[in-house]
């Protein structure tokens, strides 16, 4: 004899049902646009200009270079999602000078190596959204995303639940990737 599972009463979610809720209130800051710059200039509250002023742990900085730095994404698509960001406040990839372009490419390679070593990443989504119409959340300051991927990492949670499950605190992820960062 099989019995129907007992529905769990969850106050405040409407009619009782068989769904469990995974609350992610930290995402509301992103949805509301908190910490987004008020304008295009570096002194308009650009977080990518503010982060390098912080110590590495507070800023979630994985590694600093001469022209760019690697930092964890505060609102990651996957665990280990980081960005390579020039220190200089520029919006467009064509505005980078040769040294910035070279170091951005080198940091991308080193980040891939570190993420493979630290987490066994099997693949990556790498790219930039250039301009608001292309999906740039902070269009005024160029940043390149590196999203590590694993077989089976796409499941029902983001598709149906609109929720991404991250298995580790950002501070722990930052330390793990920083420890795995190759010297050169």
Rosetta blueprint (number, residue, H / E / L):
1 X L
2 X L
3 X L
4 X L
5 X L
6 X L
7 X L
8 X E
9 X L
10 X L
11 X L
12 X L
13 X L
14 X L
15 X L
16 X L
17 X E
18 X L
19 X L
20 X L
21 X L
22 X L
23 X L
24 X L
25 X L
26 X L
27 X H
28 X H
29 X H
30 X H
31 X H
32 X H
33 X L
34 X L
35 X L
36 X L
37 X L
38 X L
39 X L
40 X L
41 X L
42 X L
43 X L
44 X L
45 X L
46 X L
47 X H
48 X H
49 X H
50 X H
51 X H
52 X H
53 X H
54 X L
55 X L
56 X H
57 X H
58 X H
59 X H
60 X L
61 X E
62 X E
63 X E
64 X E
65 X L
66 X L
67 X L
68 X E
69 X E
70 X E
71 X E
72 X E
73 X L
74 X L
75 X L
76 X L
77 X L
78 X L
79 X L
80 X L
81 X L
82 X E
83 X E
84 X E
85 X E
86 X E
87 X L
88 X L
89 X L
90 X L
91 X L
92 X L
93 X H
94 X H
95 X H
96 X L
97 X L
98 X H
99 X H
100 X H
101 X H
102 X H
103 X H
104 X H
105 X H
106 X H
107 X H
108 X H
109 X H
110 X H
111 X H
112 X H
113 X H
114 X H
115 X H
116 X H
117 X H
118 X H
119 X H
120 X L
121 X L
122 X L
123 X E
124 X E
125 X E
126 X E
127 X E
128 X L
129 X L
130 X L
131 X L
132 X H
133 X H
134 X H
135 X L
136 X L
137 X L
138 X L
139 X L
140 X L
141 X L
142 X L
143 X E
144 X E
145 X E
146 X E
147 X E
148 X E
149 X E
150 X L
151 X L
152 X L
153 X L
154 X L
155 X L
156 X H
157 X H
158 X H
159 X H
160 X H
161 X L
162 X L
163 X L
164 X L
165 X L
166 X L
167 X L
168 X L
169 X L
170 X H
171 X H
172 X H
173 X H
174 X H
175 X H
176 X H
177 X H
178 X H
179 X H
180 X H
181 X L
182 X L
183 X L
184 X L
